[in-house]
Amino acid sequence: MSDPAVEFASLLCSRLCHDLLSPVGALNNGLELLADETDPEMQKRVMELLTESARVSAEKLKFFRLAFGAAGGFAGEVDARDIKGAIEGVLGGPGSKTMIGWHVTQPTLSKRAAKVLLNLALIAGDALVRGGQLDIGAEGEEVVVRAEGPRLATDAEILATLSGASSEEPSSRTAAAWLVRRLAEEEGGSVQVGQEDGVLLFGASLVGAPAPAA
């Protein structure tokens, strides 16, 4: 029988490789062009391509380290400024049509809350295929992410995985959603999903409901 932890690690690696293939491939292509190009104007354009591809690669790695990495385990805190910077670098960088609304006032988030927030932001940002507004909030161990845009390209299986309604095994496509659900449930919390009229709303609680009074 295969090890579920090993399988999930493989799925995350597949997701990371998929997302990094484009900017790293562009770096390789740019270097090949630069080696053969003699026109100064074309060299300038290639250098701009290389600079942008390097920036995108670095921003994605920074994001994935916080969203999927487990350095030091899941205990401890993460600076909210680092989380904001990672989200803005990947989802709101130069040329992006997505506006980021940051509504986190606390200076730090627990590592679990940070990973839930980052992965929900990634899922919601991917749905805004034509850009729009991405609002992100957190208070304590509660996280809310709201996406609104002219077109939402939502994946039914990802939403089902988030809500706990899916009976399918996790895949590289649903790995981020599966991680969010697992992190919430391990602490007795829950994940809520809502969608209507061009708005996608995620809510996650990493704490269970208090026991009823005797």
Order of alpha helices (4+ residues) and beta strands (2+ residues): alpha-alpha-beta-alpha-beta-beta-alpha-beta-beta-alpha-alpha-beta-beta
